Amino acid sequence: MLDHQNATITVLGSTGSIGTQALDILERSGRGQALRWITCNTRWQDLAQQVDKHAPYGVAIRDEQAWRSFKEARPDFAGPVLCGDEGICEAAADPDNGVVLSAMVGFSGVLPTMAAIKAGHTIGLANKESLVSAGSVLMPAVDHCGATLLAVDSEHSAILQCIVGEHRDDVEKIIITASGGPFRNHTAEQLQHVTAAQALKHPNWDMGAKITIDSATLMNKGFEVIEAYWLFGLRPDQIDVVVHPQSIIHSMVQFIDGSVKAQMGVPTMLVPIQYALTYPRRAQLDIPRMDLAAMGQLTFEAPDTQRFPCLEIAYEVMRRGGSSGAVVNAANEIAVAAFLEGRLRFLDIPATIEHTLGHMEHATHPSLDDIVQIDIRSRALAREFTQRHQL
């Protein structure tokens, strides 16, 4: 196992929610870990501030105009400044990388994650869309290339923490917790009229806009179910979801003797991010501690897949396999973008996904190139649907 305490760190998607928290952890840690690469899509001004503060070896910017703007504004930066998907993949595959934190949002993270895998790196995976879209390709590559994949999602980090030291064959099932999102108690009629502003007010977590909407529809939980399917080699019937509004238990593992382990803590992404960067060790972290007496009670309930069908869509993806994950991820990205722009109703997000999944051709054993093309075609089909149903 790599000595993460002394490894260089590369952060793909450093200007997003996970990326900025990772840089904060590095600044706080005082362990002297060198920052190798940081990358962004369009937010080059934020990237420039991170360059000033954290002094990385190099940067990569996906958007060409943003890349030009950074180059013009920062001619004094001595390190390499790479551009486009190719540049981000080059940064991800750098042989001098230690830990690569894959924190890009959406399908854009798939190719860089594969580049890091092919380089045999240790990857902290916060880009769940990589496994949702291309798990059938990425996971065999992890084994073939000797890479290490460590989940950064709080739920999957919790599962990992619960099974460390256990025999994997002793795991009977895992139980992934969900807050239920801001509309947990809304009726189907009320869900017809919710706005993006309402959906962006998550009760427990501070996340980026796209993930926050995914949490409101339970698509984020569906993606986590698919991610767990690939990460832990489980059958769909070994993965349960339970709504836990307090977000104190982050997930649980049930073993063949009936014992259940739960990983608990205050709602913060700092813990799973740091655990991926220091695994298998832990490091001091200055965050609030739990006060169970003050909490009073922890509650649980079954998810309602009638009001929130995205979770059931995820189980359908696991049953179908093949290209279905790529189709669902692409359609969801298009639908969420339209909802955030005020062009689509909340309940039309799952309708867009179901329509696209039902009308796209199915590939049983797609290659990575196939998945890229399926993503493009699925987006076009989903875009047509959202245009027909736009407000």
Stockholm file with secondary structure:
# STOCKHOLM 1.0

chainA/1-391         MLDHQNATITVLGSTGSIGTQALDILERSGRGQALRWITCNTRWQDLAQQVDKHAPYGVAIRDEQAWRSFKEARPDFAGPVLCGDEGICEAAADPDNGVVLSAMVGFSGVLPTMAAIKAGHTIGLANKESLVSAGSVLMPAVDHCGATLLAVDSEHSAILQCIVGEHRDDVEKIIITASGGPFRNHTAEQLQHVTAAQALKHPNWDMGAKITIDSATLMNKGFEVIEAYWLFGLRPDQIDVVVHPQSIIHSMVQFIDGSVKAQMGVPTMLVPIQYALTYPRRAQLDIPRMDLAAMGQLTFEAPDTQRFPCLEIAYEVMRRGGSSGAVVNAANEIAVAAFLEGRLRFLDIPATIEHTLGHMEHATHPSLDDIVQIDIRSRALAREFTQRHQL
#=GR chainA/1-391 SS CCCGGGCCEEEETTTSHHHHHHHHHHHHHCSCCCEEEEEESSCHHHHHHHHHHHCCSEEEESSHHHHHHHHHHCTTCCSCEEEHHHHHHHHHHCTTCSEEEECCCGGGGHHHHHHHHHTTCEEEECCHHHHHHHHHHHHHHHHHHTCEEEECSHHHHHHHHHHTTSCGGGEEEEEEEECCCTTTTCCHHHHTTCCHHHHTCCSSCCCCHHHHHHHHHTHHHHHHHHHHHHHTTCCGGGEEEEECTTCCEEEEEEETTSCEEEEECCSCSHHHHHHHHHTTSCCCCCCCCCCHHHHCCCCCBCCCTTTCTHHHHHHHHHHHCTTHHHHHHHHHHHHHHHHHTTSSCTTHHHHHHHHHHHHSCCCSSCCHHHHHHHHHHHHHHHHHHHHHTCC
#=GC SS_cons         CCCGGGCCEEEETTTSHHHHHHHHHHHHHCSCCCEEEEEESSCHHHHHHHHHHHCCSEEEESSHHHHHHHHHHCTTCCSCEEEHHHHHHHHHHCTTCSEEEECCCGGGGHHHHHHHHHTTCEEEECCHHHHHHHHHHHHHHHHHHTCEEEECSHHHHHHHHHHTTSCGGGEEEEEEEECCCTTTTCCHHHHTTCCHHHHTCCSSCCCCHHHHHHHHHTHHHHHHHHHHHHHTTCCGGGEEEEECTTCCEEEEEEETTSCEEEEECCSCSHHHHHHHHHTTSCCCCCCCCCCHHHHCCCCCBCCCTTTCTHHHHHHHHHHHCTTHHHHHHHHHHHHHHHHHTTSSCTTHHHHHHHHHHHHSCCCSSCCHHHHHHHHHHHHHHHHHHHHHTCC
//
